Amino acid sequence: MANMLFSELIKEKQKSSNDIRKKYGFSSQNKLVWIVKISDDNINNNLINWLKVLPSDFVVLSKIKCKNEKNIAFTQKELDLEVWYDFIICDDYSNFNLDFNLKNWIVPILNKWNHLWALFREFNPFINEWNSFLYSEKNEWSIFYSLIRCLENMKFPQDRKNLVKNVFEMQ
């Protein structure tokens, strides 16, 4: 039964990704959709400049109204975020809805020193354990490095499946 549920999850996540792409006018080229919830505007602005060149689509929660890019959309409304993204990049745990993210199997990129350390640990593709990607310092370099590690792992379908499955099993 768990395998059936997991396969249904994958189909639902693909459908949701397509819905997000339509809503924000993203092309269908990129396979992954991210939500970015960085509370520090300076880090957010620097990170956004680097996201433009990555093969993913990003929806950024921002207090500042910004012009959308080809693979980056901005929203100021938390309600717009109540959909199934593939990944979340978050620095402030007041912005991290644990129940929602686990229920919807959204893989997090979080600060290594988070209070949820018992739940989220760095994914290890060699042994297919753990469920997130972690950064060690609260700056754009460290966050971007975690993002790149995640993207490298997602190139391999089996790694992506194992990572999502590890989050799925946390329920």
N, C-alpha and C positions, 0 to 999 in steps of 0.2 A: 504494500500500500504506500509506503514512504517513497518508493521509486516512482509510482504513479503520480503522487503529489508533486514530487520534484520535477518530473517531466512537464506537468501542467504549469508549474511555476515558471519554467523556462519559456514556455509559450506565452504566458501572461506577461512576462517581463519584455519579450520581444514586441508584443502588441502595444504595451505601454510605451516602449521606446519609440515606436512608430507614431503613436499619438502625440508624444512630446515633440517629436520632429515636426509634425504638421502644425502644432500649436505655435511653435516658435520659428517656423520657416527654415529649419535646418535641412540640409541635403541628406539623402539616404546613404551617402558614402561612409560615414563614420559609424562604427558598430556600437560604441559605448556612449552613454549619457550620464553626466555627472551633475550633482548639485554642489555648489560652492557656498559655504556659510562661514566666511571669515569675518570676524567682528572688527578687526583692525583695518581701517581704511587704507593706510599706507601699504601694508602687506597685500591687501586685496588688489590695489591698483598695480603694484609691481607684478604680482602673480598673473593678473589678467593679461598683461603684455606678453607673457610667455605662453599662456594657454592658446593664444591665437594660432600658433604654429603646430599644435598637436592634433593628431588624427582622432579627435573625440569632440563631442558636443557638450557644452557647459551652460548651465543655468545658474546665474549668480544672484544670490540674495544681497541686495545693496540698498543702503539708505539714500545713496546718491543716484539720481536718474542719469543713466548712461546710454549712449548709442549702441545698439546691437551690432555685433560683428557677424561674419559668416558662420562661425561655430560657437558664438557666445551670445546668450540672451540675458537680459537683466530683468529682475522683478523686485518690487518693493513689498509685495504681499506674501505673507507666510502661507495664505490659503492656496496660492498657486503651486505650492510645493507638495501638496498632498497627493502625489502620484508616485508611481514606482520608478525611481531612478535606479541605475545600476550601482552607482557609487556616490558617497558623500564625503566632501572634504570639510572638516569642521575644526575650529580652534576653541570654541567657547561651549562648554557643556550645557549651558542654559539653552543653547541652540540645537542641542543634540537630543532628539526625542527617541530614547532607547526603545520603548515599546513599539513605536511606529516603525523604526528602522529594522528591528528584529522581525516584526510581523511581516514586513514587506521584503525581507532578505536583501537589504541594501548594505553593501560592503563599505565600511568606513576607512577613511584615512584620518587618524587622530594623533594627538600629542602623546608621545611615549609615557609621559608622566601623568596620565589621566587617572581619575579615581575609579575607573572601570577596568583597571589592569587585570583583574582576575577573569574578565570576560573576553577582552580583546588583546590579542598578541599578534606579533608579526607573522604573516603567512610564510610558511616554509614549503616551497614546491617540491623539494627533494623527498620529504616525508609526508606531504599533503596534510599538514597540520596547521591549525590556527586560522584566523578569520579576518585579518585586517592588515593595513600597512600603517606604520607608525613613523612619526618624525620626532626628533629629539630636541629641537629648539623652535621657539615661536618666531620664525622669520620665513620669508618667502623662499629662501634657498633650501632650507630643510623640508618645507612642505613640497616644493617642486621635486626634490630628490625622491621623496616617498611616492609622489605621483608617477614619476618616471619608472621607478621599480615596479609599481603596480601595472603600468602599461606594458612593460616588458613581459611580465608574467601573463598578461591577458592575450598576448600573441599566440599562446598555446591553448587550444580549446580544452584540453584535459585539465590544465591548471585553473582555468576560469571555472570550469564545472566543479572542481574540488573546492575552490574558494567559496563559491556560492553555496555549495552543499554544506560546508562547515558553518556558514552563517545560518542556513536553513535548520541545521540540527541543534542550534542554540535554543530553539523554541521550547 
